[in-house]
């Protein structure tokens, strides 16, 4: 059974790239471009992992994480942001991992494997 | 019944006592959108014009760090020139702006004479043994010097520059600090300086000192704001640039793998090209925002500028599918702004209005007189409108609600409006569109016979 990953990323090109690259690794990817859409998906599907950006139009990634924690769904979360500086925001510590965006997806892939216990 | 009066009168009342006129001119420098130098020159003009206290010449020293440095002077070089200047300044209806324009012309003419010699004079600002003129600033005392050449306390280099026997030194004080000094003389008419002149010049000195102090504080505040903006910009650039770079890198890696289908190659190359285009746009816009140095505002007819922006191919293309209403009062007044920046402002406002409005909506641009000294340019759209938190952040650099925006258009407009002393008003509600009003200083065009 493929592990299900929810990807929240407002940049369409990055969405496409992550979707393709992570599908190739054998995951079932659901990509959405904002927090509201992510919360809607979470209600219907049991995901194994969430990857979210921070700066997005509407609700940002930190607000999304807070809401997910409120839902008491024990899903590992990876923050994937262009900003190194959000690491200092203690709210981001609630996530299980923080990966700064890079043109190589190796670090992201390694973190996914680790959090899924593979 | 209620009568309203403007705090800043557009021209100076001829019949007012000269003391009142002088104070009125100097107090206006606090409110005028001109540079510190322009405003200081107006203060010197007030002290030297026939309508002011009536000294012939005025020199200004400014404190820079622990030095007192000769900065500028104003006055005629000969009796003929004096007659001419005083005639211009006594013209009925002359206002602050006209004095600024007149001074700019005078200074460019005088650049070769006293100015360069005056600028060579530098004194320690706090020196127990200071010579005159620095003596007055160091002791915070007004000094009237007569028979200067036989007075050992007068610096000889200064005496050579000023070339008169009688002059008045007014220290410029703000709170308890010295910010500069003004030297006044009657080099042309040789009229003795009277006790009444000294009193009035002393009051002017206090006002001028406080003006310089507040202008300096304001400048420091702007520097602090600029640093904050730079920090925010660094953050923003990281994000804006990193995203396209990640996409370019990732899709290039895919291309480097063996057996990529032709279709996917083409798709990836298209994405890479688009992202590079985006990087170019970001770099262009950042450079533009940082580099644009605003020119001093001047009065000009905004009509042709507005018409040329509306008629431009970019705006006409964007306007397709919208109703664009243009309503300008006939015979527009002249407005105070930098003409090049004004064109960009109009373009920016229209761009935003079209971007915020779904196709089929209406964008209206209006130009009308608010009163005899203010002109309003307004742009209204029937678009999605804004929430209150969004409204509060509108003019912060890098704040944007557009998918592809940089958030530099409105901060640019604010910068231009600040430079020309104008105001911006924004009205908007979610779903109800937005109205941007820019209010400029204005004056009626002179009718040519």
Interface residues (C-beta under 8 A of the other chain):
Chain A: X11 X13 X14 X16 X17 X20 X21 X55 X57 X82 X83 X84 X85 X101 X102 X103 X104 X105
Chain B: X235 X238 X239 X242 X243 X244 X245 X246 X247 X248 X249 X250 X251 X252 X253 X254 X271 X274 X275 X401 X403
